[in-house]
Amino acid sequence: MKIHIDTNVCTGHGVCEGIRPDIFEVGDDGIVHLVSEDFTEDDRQDLEDAVDQCPTQALRLEG
Ligand code: SF4
């Protein structure tokens, strides 16, 4: 399972960070970055929520 971030459309709202700050962090550049890629199936629901709630559809869950 991987998270793909479309950095061209992320506007740094931080909705994803609000859901899982241990995975997502909006950087000084105003774009979200992955803090950790160390997630498992237990994290799938949170990641799906982040994908669904991202206002610009910048996130995609792969696998
Ligand atoms: S919710 Fe979407 S637009 Fe907002 S920081 Fe996360 S990836 Fe970027």
Backbone and ligand atoms as CSV (ligand in chain L), in Angstrom:
chain,resi,resn,atom,element,x,y,z
A,1,MET,N,N,0.854,-1.189,0.000
A,1,MET,CA,C,0.000,0.000,0.000
A,1,MET,C,C,0.892,1.243,0.000
A,2,LYS,N,N,0.576,2.157,-0.903
A,2,LYS,CA,C,1.349,3.396,-0.997
A,2,LYS,C,C,0.409,4.572,-1.147
A,3,ILE,N,N,0.873,5.723,-0.704
A,3,ILE,CA,C,0.133,6.961,-0.910
A,3,ILE,C,C,0.863,7.779,-1.962
A,4,HIS,N,N,0.132,8.175,-2.983
A,4,HIS,CA,C,0.708,9.061,-3.987
A,4,HIS,C,C,0.151,10.461,-3.782
A,5,ILE,N,N,1.039,11.454,-3.742
A,5,ILE,CA,C,0.631,12.848,-3.582
A,5,ILE,C,C,0.864,13.578,-4.890
A,6,ASP,N,N,-0.196,14.175,-5.415
A,6,ASP,CA,C,-0.050,15.015,-6.603
A,6,ASP,C,C,0.311,16.416,-6.123
A,7,THR,N,N,1.592,16.723,-6.142
A,7,THR,CA,C,2.065,17.995,-5.591
A,7,THR,C,C,1.630,19.188,-6.439
A,8,ASN,N,N,1.146,18.914,-7.638
A,8,ASN,CA,C,0.667,20.014,-8.483
A,8,ASN,C,C,-0.697,20.527,-8.036
A,9,VAL,N,N,-1.449,19.691,-7.328
A,9,VAL,CA,C,-2.798,20.116,-6.931
A,9,VAL,C,C,-2.963,20.268,-5.416
A,10,CYS,N,N,-2.035,19.746,-4.628
A,10,CYS,CA,C,-2.111,19.939,-3.175
A,10,CYS,C,C,-1.967,21.423,-2.866
A,11,THR,N,N,-2.890,21.920,-2.068
A,11,THR,CA,C,-2.840,23.338,-1.701
A,11,THR,C,C,-2.568,23.532,-0.213
A,12,GLY,N,N,-2.178,22.457,0.461
A,12,GLY,CA,C,-1.719,22.577,1.836
A,12,GLY,C,C,-2.789,22.866,2.867
A,13,HIS,N,N,-4.022,22.488,2.580
A,13,HIS,CA,C,-5.102,22.693,3.552
A,13,HIS,C,C,-4.819,21.979,4.870
A,14,GLY,N,N,-4.174,20.830,4.755
A,14,GLY,CA,C,-3.847,20.084,5.960
A,14,GLY,C,C,-4.957,19.213,6.487
A,15,VAL,N,N,-5.987,18.974,5.678
A,15,VAL,CA,C,-7.048,18.064,6.125
A,15,VAL,C,C,-6.447,16.688,6.417
A,16,CYS,N,N,-5.591,16.250,5.542
A,16,CYS,CA,C,-4.952,14.937,5.728
A,16,CYS,C,C,-4.101,14.936,7.005
A,17,GLU,N,N,-3.396,16.018,7.233
A,17,GLU,CA,C,-2.569,16.119,8.437
A,17,GLU,C,C,-3.433,16.069,9.692
A,18,GLY,N,N,-4.631,16.665,9.588
A,18,GLY,CA,C,-5.541,16.631,10.720
A,18,GLY,C,C,-5.994,15.224,11.049
A,19,ILE,N,N,-6.083,14.393,10.016
A,19,ILE,CA,C,-6.512,13.015,10.233
A,19,ILE,C,C,-5.363,12.165,10.779
A,20,ARG,N,N,-4.193,12.299,10.173
A,20,ARG,CA,C,-3.042,11.497,10.611
A,20,ARG,C,C,-1.753,12.319,10.563
A,21,PRO,N,N,-1.538,13.104,11.626
A,21,PRO,CA,C,-0.324,13.926,11.658
A,21,PRO,C,C,0.961,13.105,11.738
A,22,ASP,N,N,0.819,11.837,12.073
A,22,ASP,CA,C,2.016,10.981,12.106
A,22,ASP,C,C,2.397,10.508,10.704
A,23,ILE,N,N,1.518,10.756,9.726
A,23,ILE,CA,C,1.795,10.325,8.352
A,23,ILE,C,C,1.958,11.522,7.417
A,24,PHE,N,N,1.108,12.542,7.614
A,24,PHE,CA,C,1.132,13.704,6.711
A,24,PHE,C,C,1.597,14.951,7.456
A,25,GLU,N,N,2.380,15.772,6.771
A,25,GLU,CA,C,2.786,17.050,7.352
A,25,GLU,C,C,2.907,18.082,6.230
A,26,VAL,N,N,2.227,19.206,6.416
A,26,VAL,CA,C,2.355,20.291,5.444
A,26,VAL,C,C,3.658,21.023,5.727
A,27,GLY,N,N,4.500,21.093,4.725
A,27,GLY,CA,C,5.811,21.717,4.898
A,27,GLY,C,C,5.772,23.219,4.711
A,28,ASP,N,N,6.917,23.849,4.930
A,28,ASP,CA,C,7.040,25.292,4.736
A,28,ASP,C,C,6.782,25.686,3.285
A,29,ASP,N,N,6.902,24.706,2.398
A,29,ASP,CA,C,6.645,24.965,0.977
A,29,ASP,C,C,5.153,24.952,0.655
A,30,GLY,N,N,4.307,24.700,1.677
A,30,GLY,CA,C,2.871,24.733,1.458
A,30,GLY,C,C,2.314,23.486,0.809
A,31,ILE,N,N,3.119,22.461,0.756
A,31,ILE,CA,C,2.698,21.192,0.159
A,31,ILE,C,C,2.894,20.090,1.190
A,32,VAL,N,N,1.990,19.141,1.156
A,32,VAL,CA,C,2.087,18.072,2.134
A,32,VAL,C,C,3.202,17.084,1.767
A,33,HIS,N,N,3.818,16.552,2.816
A,33,HIS,CA,C,4.862,15.540,2.649
A,33,HIS,C,C,4.537,14.364,3.559
A,34,LEU,N,N,5.059,13.232,3.201
A,34,LEU,CA,C,4.868,12.060,4.048
A,34,LEU,C,C,5.911,12.069,5.151
A,35,VAL,N,N,5.439,12.006,6.393
A,35,VAL,CA,C,6.338,11.908,7.542
A,35,VAL,C,C,6.838,10.474,7.650
A,36,SER,N,N,5.950,9.558,7.288
A,36,SER,CA,C,6.276,8.143,7.405
A,36,SER,C,C,5.615,7.374,6.282
A,37,GLU,N,N,6.318,6.400,5.753
A,37,GLU,CA,C,5.690,5.478,4.788
A,37,GLU,C,C,5.544,4.111,5.427
A,38,ASP,N,N,5.600,4.129,6.732
A,38,ASP,CA,C,5.615,2.915,7.521
A,38,ASP,C,C,4.211,2.562,7.988
A,39,PHE,N,N,3.238,2.582,7.057
A,39,PHE,CA,C,1.879,2.286,7.486
A,39,PHE,C,C,1.478,0.884,7.039
A,40,THR,N,N,0.441,0.388,7.678
A,40,THR,CA,C,0.022,-0.993,7.453
A,40,THR,C,C,-1.474,-1.020,7.137
A,41,GLU,N,N,-1.978,-2.232,6.991
A,41,GLU,CA,C,-3.417,-2.401,6.727
A,41,GLU,C,C,-4.254,-1.753,7.821
A,42,ASP,N,N,-3.733,-1.703,9.037
A,42,ASP,CA,C,-4.478,-1.081,10.144
A,42,ASP,C,C,-4.733,0.399,9.884
A,43,ASP,N,N,-3.921,0.998,9.033
A,43,ASP,CA,C,-4.038,2.432,8.749
A,43,ASP,C,C,-4.906,2.709,7.525
A,44,ARG,N,N,-5.371,1.658,6.872
A,44,ARG,CA,C,-6.056,1.839,5.586
A,44,ARG,C,C,-7.275,2.764,5.692
A,45,GLN,N,N,-8.087,2.557,6.726
A,45,GLN,CA,C,-9.306,3.367,6.835
A,45,GLN,C,C,-8.974,4.852,6.968
A,46,ASP,N,N,-7.986,5.168,7.791
A,46,ASP,CA,C,-7.576,6.572,7.943
A,46,ASP,C,C,-7.056,7.123,6.622
A,47,LEU,N,N,-6.294,6.323,5.910
A,47,LEU,CA,C,-5.738,6.794,4.640
A,47,LEU,C,C,-6.847,6.997,3.612
A,48,GLU,N,N,-7.811,6.097,3.610
A,48,GLU,CA,C,-8.952,6.262,2.698
A,48,GLU,C,C,-9.735,7.517,3.055
A,49,ASP,N,N,-9.876,7.790,4.370
A,49,ASP,CA,C,-10.562,9.014,4.798
A,49,ASP,C,C,-9.805,10.247,4.299
A,50,ALA,N,N,-8.483,10.211,4.405
A,50,ALA,CA,C,-7.675,11.341,3.945
A,50,ALA,C,C,-7.855,11.549,2.443
A,51,VAL,N,N,-7.844,10.468,1.696
A,51,VAL,CA,C,-8.050,10.544,0.246
A,51,VAL,C,C,-9.418,11.148,-0.056
A,52,ASP,N,N,-10.444,10.649,0.632
A,52,ASP,CA,C,-11.818,11.098,0.367
A,52,ASP,C,C,-12.035,12.557,0.760
A,53,GLN,N,N,-11.364,12.990,1.833
A,53,GLN,CA,C,-11.634,14.326,2.372
A,53,GLN,C,C,-10.702,15.406,1.838
A,54,CYS,N,N,-9.670,15.013,1.136
A,54,CYS,CA,C,-8.778,16.015,0.540
A,54,CYS,C,C,-9.592,16.869,-0.437
A,55,PRO,N,N,-9.645,18.187,-0.222
A,55,PRO,CA,C,-10.496,19.037,-1.051
A,55,PRO,C,C,-10.041,19.172,-2.495
A,56,THR,N,N,-8.809,18.830,-2.765
A,56,THR,CA,C,-8.322,18.983,-4.149
A,56,THR,C,C,-8.030,17.635,-4.810
A,57,GLN,N,N,-8.387,16.575,-4.128
A,57,GLN,CA,C,-8.171,15.213,-4.658
A,57,GLN,C,C,-6.701,14.987,-5.028
A,58,ALA,N,N,-5.833,15.448,-4.135
A,58,ALA,CA,C,-4.394,15.323,-4.394
A,58,ALA,C,C,-3.827,13.978,-3.971
A,59,LEU,N,N,-4.615,13.238,-3.216
A,59,LEU,CA,C,-4.096,11.975,-2.674
A,59,LEU,C,C,-4.696,10.786,-3.391
A,60,ARG,N,N,-3.863,9.786,-3.574
A,60,ARG,CA,C,-4.334,8.538,-4.166
A,60,ARG,C,C,-3.689,7.383,-3.427
A,61,LEU,N,N,-4.516,6.437,-3.062
A,61,LEU,CA,C,-4.023,5.249,-2.373
A,61,LEU,C,C,-3.784,4.164,-3.415
A,62,GLU,N,N,-2.582,3.602,-3.394
A,62,GLU,CA,C,-2.224,2.582,-4.371
A,62,GLU,C,C,-1.976,1.279,-3.632
A,63,GLY,N,N,-2.618,0.242,-4.105
A,63,GLY,CA,C,-2.381,-1.079,-3.517
A,63,GLY,C,C,-3.319,-1.405,-2.396
L,1,SF4,S1,S,-5.784,17.495,2.343
L,1,SF4,FE1,FE,-5.131,17.425,0.194
L,1,SF4,S2,S,-4.739,19.556,-0.385
L,1,SF4,FE2,FE,-4.800,19.431,1.851
L,1,SF4,S3,S,-2.681,19.163,2.482
L,1,SF4,FE3,FE,-3.581,17.129,2.321
L,1,SF4,S4,S,-3.097,16.483,0.216
L,1,SF4,FE4,FE,-2.800,18.684,0.301
